[in-house]
Amino acid sequence: MTYGEVEELIGPFKQDQWPLFISGPDTLTTQFIDYRGDALPEEILLEISLSENESKEINVLWVDESQYPEFPRKTSIHFARLGDPSEDLDTATRVQTVKTEQTSVIYQMEGPGWENDKVGFRNYFDLRNGMDIFGKKTPALLLMNVGLNNPSGVSQNFDFTGSYHEPADWGMDILKVGNSLGAGAIALETGDSLYRIGDNGKGTYKKLYEGPLRSEFIFSFPEWEAAGKVRNISQYISITANQYCYKSTLSLADDEPDATFITGVVNMHSHELIRTEPGNDHLAFITLDKQAEDGNYLGMAIMVERDQFIAWDQTSGLASSISDAQGNITDTYYVKLKTEPGHPSQYRFYAFWETTDPGFKDLETIKSILEHDALVIENPLVIAEK
């Protein structure tokens, strides 16, 4: 909900007081998102359980800001230097290398990690700009402990002393990325070539907010060059509680009719990309094989808006090139998205690990989750005064 929508129902926010939303005996988990930093939220998130066509009455109690409850966290962003993992970075500049042995001694997890109660992800914060997946066996938020010799936080409940590439009681890194686009990394198609976004020039990270229901940050590529042209690209990434995905929003500053955004999924151990229609306004592309690093089934999916979709392909069928020393973008199924200034391109990347839920080795289970999410997106809640 926007602040304006809430204001129409309950009036403007009172000085030093916040609305507490109550439904029956339940106090609803609430998150206020203040993009401008002016102490007035532009967006308000509520967690409520509703069946199709169900309605519930919500009452409002004004509470002093100092007495407002702190709701349990279900989302998190963690980005820290390996030398001081207790200090979360709000901003950072991308490392100018393609070598994991260099990035891994600078940053914990080699870059920012983001998670919710279902799944975790990370970005290689260097010229590879890859995306990877942490499979989870627990709803606990735990990425602040991954990759450390002496972790804190939830470490008393889980063992983090081994490599996160090996199975542990909390989960593990479950994806082999290689030179692919991994778990939804981004590229640009121009002419007859693919270019990995972020493989040169300045790249930056900025945390926007964290909260119990959603967390978000932005990658910026203001000096990225491909095919002889310098571009300014932004990527907003958010993760929401109770979902098996992250959402990515891409924008290109300049009008460039011959350029197309690309996102993809690694296909080293998958044999088929399955197209499905989870909703009237959405398309999804799924792989499901024994492609997790522990040998179990891993389903991955890219869900896009139908009116932004152009086509899909795989890198083996295109003369692909990128401009750094890493070589071609390989082993990738990819989806082409419309690229228009003023109209951001969006996609959701999903990960379904059999170890998290044995049902995820079944394609129909994965399709049902995508259908549910598309239904919710296409049919937003209606909030009305009683």
C-alpha positions as CSV (number, residue, x, y, z in Angstrom):
1,M,0.0,0.0,0.0
2,T,1.1,3.5,-0.6
3,Y,1.0,6.2,2.1
4,G,-1.7,8.0,0.2
5,E,-3.9,4.9,0.1
6,V,-3.5,4.5,3.9
7,E,-4.0,8.2,4.6
8,E,-7.4,8.1,2.7
9,L,-8.6,5.4,5.2
10,I,-7.1,6.4,8.5
11,G,-6.0,10.0,8.1
12,P,-2.5,11.5,8.1
13,F,0.1,10.0,10.4
14,K,0.3,11.6,13.8
15,Q,3.5,13.2,15.1
16,D,5.6,10.6,16.9
17,Q,2.9,7.9,16.5
18,W,2.6,5.0,14.1
19,P,-0.5,2.9,13.2
20,L,-0.6,-0.6,14.5
21,F,-2.8,-2.8,12.3
22,I,-4.9,-5.5,14.0
23,S,-7.1,-8.2,12.5
24,G,-9.1,-10.2,15.1
25,P,-6.6,-11.4,17.7
26,D,-3.6,-10.9,15.4
27,T,-1.3,-7.9,15.3
28,L,-0.2,-7.8,11.6
29,T,3.5,-7.6,10.9
30,T,4.1,-4.2,9.3
31,Q,7.0,-2.5,7.5
32,F,7.2,1.2,6.7
33,I,9.5,2.0,3.7
34,D,10.9,5.5,3.6
35,Y,12.7,5.9,0.3
36,R,13.2,9.7,0.7
37,G,14.4,9.5,4.3
38,D,12.0,12.2,5.5
39,A,10.5,10.1,8.3
40,L,7.3,9.7,6.3
41,P,6.9,6.3,4.5
42,E,6.0,6.1,0.9
43,E,5.0,2.5,1.1
44,I,3.5,0.3,3.9
45,L,3.7,-3.5,3.8
46,L,1.3,-5.7,5.8
47,E,1.4,-9.4,6.2
48,I,-2.0,-11.0,6.2
49,S,-3.3,-14.4,5.2
50,L,-6.3,-14.5,2.9
51,S,-8.0,-17.1,0.8
52,E,-9.3,-16.3,-2.7
53,N,-12.3,-13.9,-2.4
54,E,-11.9,-13.7,1.4
55,S,-12.1,-10.4,3.3
56,K,-11.0,-9.5,6.8
57,E,-11.6,-6.5,8.9
58,I,-8.5,-4.6,10.0
59,N,-8.5,-2.1,12.9
60,V,-5.9,0.6,13.6
61,L,-4.4,1.5,16.9
62,W,-2.1,4.5,17.1
63,V,1.0,3.8,19.1
64,D,3.9,6.0,20.3
65,E,6.9,5.5,18.1
66,S,9.0,4.4,21.1
67,Q,6.5,1.7,21.9
68,Y,6.0,0.3,18.4
69,P,6.7,-3.4,18.3
70,E,9.8,-4.8,16.6
71,F,8.5,-7.6,14.3
72,P,10.5,-10.8,13.6
73,R,12.7,-10.4,10.5
74,K,12.0,-12.7,7.5
75,T,14.3,-10.9,5.0
76,S,17.9,-9.7,5.2
77,I,20.8,-8.2,3.2
78,H,24.3,-8.9,4.3
79,F,27.4,-7.4,2.7
80,A,30.7,-7.1,4.7
81,R,34.4,-7.1,4.2
82,L,36.0,-10.3,5.4
83,G,38.2,-8.4,7.8
84,D,35.2,-6.9,9.6
85,P,32.1,-9.1,9.0
86,S,30.2,-7.4,11.8
87,E,30.0,-4.1,9.9
88,D,27.4,-4.2,7.1
89,L,28.3,-2.1,4.1
90,D,25.7,0.4,2.9
91,T,27.7,1.3,-0.2
92,A,30.6,-0.3,-2.1
93,T,32.5,-0.3,-5.4
94,R,32.9,-3.4,-7.5
95,V,36.3,-5.1,-7.5
96,Q,38.1,-5.0,-10.8
97,T,38.9,-8.7,-11.2
98,V,37.4,-11.9,-12.6
99,K,39.3,-14.1,-10.1
100,T,37.5,-15.6,-7.2
101,E,40.7,-16.0,-5.2
102,Q,41.0,-12.2,-5.2
103,T,37.4,-11.3,-4.4
104,S,37.0,-14.0,-1.8
105,V,39.7,-12.5,0.4
106,I,38.1,-9.0,0.3
107,Y,34.4,-9.7,0.8
108,Q,32.5,-12.3,2.8
109,M,30.7,-14.6,0.3
110,E,32.6,-12.7,-2.4
111,G,29.8,-10.0,-2.4
112,P,26.4,-9.1,-1.1
113,G,24.0,-11.9,0.0
114,W,20.3,-11.6,0.4
115,E,17.8,-14.0,1.8
116,N,14.3,-14.6,3.3
117,D,12.8,-17.4,5.2
118,K,12.9,-19.7,2.2
119,V,16.1,-19.2,0.1
120,G,19.2,-17.1,-0.2
121,F,21.2,-15.6,-3.1
122,R,24.6,-13.9,-3.6
123,N,26.3,-11.8,-6.2
124,Y,30.0,-12.1,-7.2
125,F,30.9,-8.4,-6.6
126,D,33.5,-8.2,-9.3
127,L,33.7,-8.2,-13.1
128,R,31.9,-11.6,-13.3
129,N,28.8,-10.1,-11.8
130,G,27.4,-13.6,-11.4
131,M,24.4,-14.7,-9.4
132,D,24.4,-17.8,-7.1
133,I,22.0,-19.6,-4.8
134,F,22.2,-20.7,-1.2
135,G,19.8,-23.5,-0.5
136,K,18.4,-23.4,3.0
137,K,17.2,-26.1,5.5
138,T,15.9,-23.6,8.0
139,P,13.8,-20.4,7.9
140,A,16.4,-18.6,10.1
141,L,18.3,-15.7,8.6
142,L,21.9,-16.8,8.6
143,L,24.0,-15.4,5.7
144,M,25.8,-13.1,8.2
145,N,27.6,-16.3,9.4
146,V,28.3,-18.0,6.0
147,G,32.0,-18.1,5.0
148,L,33.4,-17.1,8.4
149,N,35.7,-19.1,10.7
150,N,34.3,-17.7,13.9
151,P,30.7,-16.8,13.1
152,S,28.2,-15.2,15.5
153,G,24.4,-14.7,15.5
154,V,22.7,-18.0,14.9
155,S,26.0,-20.0,15.0
156,Q,25.1,-21.5,18.3
157,N,22.3,-23.5,16.5
158,F,24.1,-24.3,13.3
159,D,27.6,-25.3,12.2
160,F,29.3,-22.9,9.8
161,T,32.9,-24.0,10.2
162,G,33.1,-25.9,6.9
163,S,33.0,-24.7,3.4
164,Y,29.7,-23.3,2.2
165,H,30.2,-25.4,-0.9
166,E,29.7,-28.6,1.2
167,P,26.4,-29.8,2.7
168,A,25.8,-28.4,6.3
169,D,23.0,-28.5,8.8
170,W,21.9,-25.0,7.6
171,G,22.2,-25.6,3.9
172,M,24.9,-24.8,1.3
173,D,25.8,-23.1,-2.0
174,I,23.9,-25.3,-4.4
175,L,24.7,-23.9,-7.9
176,K,27.7,-24.2,-10.2
177,V,27.8,-21.0,-12.2
178,G,30.9,-21.1,-14.3
179,N,30.8,-18.7,-17.2
180,S,27.0,-18.8,-17.4
181,L,24.5,-16.3,-16.3
182,G,23.9,-18.5,-13.2
183,A,20.8,-17.6,-11.2
184,G,19.5,-14.6,-13.1
185,A,22.6,-12.6,-13.9
186,I,22.2,-9.9,-16.6
187,A,23.5,-9.2,-20.0
188,L,22.7,-7.0,-23.0
189,E,22.2,-8.1,-26.6
190,T,23.2,-5.7,-29.3
191,G,23.8,-6.6,-32.9
192,D,24.5,-10.3,-32.9
193,S,26.4,-10.5,-29.6
194,L,25.7,-10.8,-25.9
195,Y,27.7,-8.7,-23.4
196,R,27.8,-9.5,-19.7
197,I,26.7,-6.3,-17.8
198,G,29.3,-5.2,-15.3
199,D,32.3,-6.8,-16.9
200,N,34.1,-3.4,-17.2
201,G,33.9,0.1,-15.9
202,K,32.6,1.3,-12.5
203,G,30.0,-0.7,-10.7
204,T,28.5,0.2,-7.3
205,Y,26.2,-1.2,-4.6
206,K,23.9,0.7,-2.3
207,K,21.6,-0.8,0.3
208,L,18.1,0.9,0.2
209,Y,16.4,-0.7,3.2
210,E,15.9,-3.9,5.2
211,G,12.8,-5.0,7.0
212,P,10.8,-7.9,8.4
213,L,8.9,-8.3,5.1
214,R,11.1,-7.0,2.3
215,S,14.7,-5.8,1.7
216,E,16.1,-4.0,-1.3
217,F,19.4,-2.8,-2.8
218,I,20.6,-1.4,-6.1
219,F,23.5,-2.2,-8.4
220,S,24.6,0.7,-10.6
221,F,26.7,0.5,-13.8
222,P,27.3,4.1,-14.8
223,E,30.3,3.6,-17.0
224,W,29.7,0.2,-18.6
225,E,30.9,-0.1,-22.2
226,A,29.8,-2.7,-24.8
227,A,30.0,-2.6,-28.6
228,G,31.8,0.7,-28.5
229,K,29.2,2.6,-26.4
230,V,29.2,3.6,-22.8
231,R,25.9,3.0,-21.0
232,N,24.3,3.8,-17.6
233,I,22.3,0.8,-16.3
234,S,20.6,0.3,-12.9
235,Q,19.4,-3.0,-11.3
236,Y,17.2,-2.9,-8.3
237,I,17.0,-6.2,-6.4
238,S,14.4,-7.0,-3.7
239,I,13.5,-10.1,-1.7
240,T,10.1,-10.6,0.0
241,A,9.2,-12.9,2.9
242,N,7.6,-16.3,2.2
243,Q,8.7,-16.4,-1.5
244,Y,11.2,-18.6,-3.3
245,C,12.5,-15.8,-5.5
246,Y,14.1,-12.4,-5.7
247,K,12.7,-9.6,-8.0
248,S,15.0,-7.7,-10.4
249,T,14.1,-4.4,-12.0
250,L,16.4,-3.1,-14.8
251,S,16.6,0.3,-16.4
252,L,18.7,1.8,-19.2
253,A,19.2,5.5,-19.2
254,D,19.3,6.1,-22.9
255,D,17.1,5.2,-25.8
256,E,18.7,2.4,-27.7
257,P,16.4,0.5,-30.0
258,D,18.9,-2.2,-31.0
259,A,19.7,-3.2,-27.4
260,T,17.8,-5.8,-25.4
261,F,18.1,-6.8,-21.8
262,I,19.0,-10.5,-21.2
263,T,18.7,-12.6,-18.1
264,G,19.4,-16.3,-17.8
265,V,19.8,-19.6,-16.0
266,V,22.7,-22.0,-16.1
267,N,22.1,-25.2,-18.1
268,M,25.2,-27.2,-17.4
269,H,23.1,-30.1,-15.9
270,S,19.7,-29.4,-17.3
271,H,18.3,-30.8,-20.6
272,E,15.2,-28.8,-21.2
273,L,13.8,-25.3,-20.7
274,I,10.0,-25.6,-20.0
275,R,7.8,-22.7,-21.0
276,T,4.6,-22.3,-19.0
277,E,1.9,-19.6,-18.5
278,P,1.3,-19.2,-14.7
279,G,-1.1,-16.3,-15.2
280,N,-2.9,-14.2,-17.8
281,D,-0.1,-11.6,-17.7
282,H,2.9,-13.7,-17.0
283,L,5.2,-16.3,-18.6
284,A,7.6,-18.6,-16.8
285,F,10.7,-20.6,-18.0
286,I,11.6,-23.5,-15.8
287,T,14.5,-26.0,-15.6
288,L,14.2,-29.1,-13.3
289,D,17.0,-31.6,-13.1
290,K,19.5,-33.1,-10.6
291,Q,21.5,-29.9,-11.0
292,A,22.1,-28.9,-7.3
293,E,25.7,-29.3,-6.1
294,D,24.6,-32.0,-3.6
295,G,23.2,-34.1,-6.4
296,N,19.6,-33.5,-5.6
297,Y,16.9,-31.9,-7.8
298,L,17.0,-28.2,-8.2
299,G,14.2,-26.3,-10.0
300,M,15.0,-22.8,-11.3
301,A,12.5,-20.4,-13.0
302,I,12.4,-17.0,-14.5
303,M,9.0,-15.3,-14.4
304,V,8.4,-12.3,-16.6
305,E,5.6,-10.1,-17.6
306,R,4.0,-11.2,-20.9
307,D,4.1,-7.8,-22.5
308,Q,7.9,-7.4,-21.8
309,F,8.9,-10.8,-23.2
310,I,10.5,-11.0,-26.6
311,A,12.0,-14.5,-27.0
312,W,14.2,-17.1,-25.4
313,D,17.3,-18.9,-26.7
314,Q,20.5,-20.6,-25.4
315,T,24.0,-19.4,-25.8
316,S,25.1,-22.3,-27.8
317,G,22.9,-21.0,-30.6
318,L,24.2,-17.5,-30.7
319,A,27.6,-16.1,-31.6
320,S,28.1,-14.7,-28.1
321,S,31.0,-12.5,-26.9
322,I,31.9,-10.4,-23.8
323,S,34.6,-7.9,-23.6
324,D,36.7,-9.1,-20.7
325,A,39.2,-11.9,-20.4
326,Q,36.7,-14.4,-19.0
327,G,35.5,-15.6,-22.4
328,N,32.0,-16.3,-23.7
329,I,28.8,-16.4,-21.8
330,T,28.3,-20.2,-21.9
331,D,25.9,-22.9,-20.6
332,T,22.9,-20.6,-20.4
333,Y,19.3,-20.6,-21.3
334,Y,18.3,-16.9,-21.6
335,V,15.2,-14.7,-21.9
336,K,15.1,-11.4,-23.9
337,L,13.2,-8.5,-22.3
338,K,12.1,-5.3,-23.8
339,T,14.4,-2.4,-23.1
340,E,12.8,1.0,-23.0
341,P,13.8,4.2,-21.1
342,G,11.1,5.1,-18.6
343,H,9.7,1.5,-18.6
344,P,11.9,-0.7,-16.4
345,S,12.2,-4.4,-17.3
346,Q,11.3,-6.8,-14.5
347,Y,11.7,-10.5,-13.8
348,R,11.6,-12.8,-10.8
349,F,14.2,-15.5,-10.4
350,Y,13.1,-18.7,-8.4
351,A,15.0,-21.5,-6.8
352,F,13.4,-24.7,-5.6
353,W,15.8,-27.1,-3.9
354,E,14.7,-30.7,-3.2
355,T,16.5,-30.7,0.1
356,T,14.4,-27.7,1.3
357,D,11.2,-29.5,0.3
358,P,11.0,-33.0,-1.3
359,G,8.1,-31.8,-3.3
360,F,10.4,-29.7,-5.5
361,K,11.4,-32.6,-7.6
362,D,7.9,-32.5,-9.0
363,L,7.3,-30.0,-11.8
364,E,3.6,-29.6,-11.0
365,T,4.5,-28.4,-7.5
366,I,6.8,-25.7,-8.9
367,K,4.1,-24.7,-11.4
368,S,1.5,-24.4,-8.7
369,I,3.8,-21.9,-6.7
370,L,4.4,-19.8,-9.8
371,E,0.6,-19.8,-10.5
372,H,-0.1,-18.7,-7.0
373,D,2.4,-15.9,-7.2
374,A,1.1,-14.7,-10.6
375,L,-2.4,-14.8,-9.2
376,V,-1.4,-12.5,-6.3
377,I,0.5,-10.1,-8.6
378,E,-2.3,-9.9,-11.1
379,N,-5.1,-9.6,-8.5
380,P,-3.9,-7.2,-5.8
381,L,-5.7,-6.8,-2.6
382,V,-8.5,-4.2,-2.5
383,I,-8.5,-2.1,0.7
384,A,-11.7,-0.3,1.4
385,E,-13.3,1.7,4.3
386,K,-16.0,-0.2,6.1
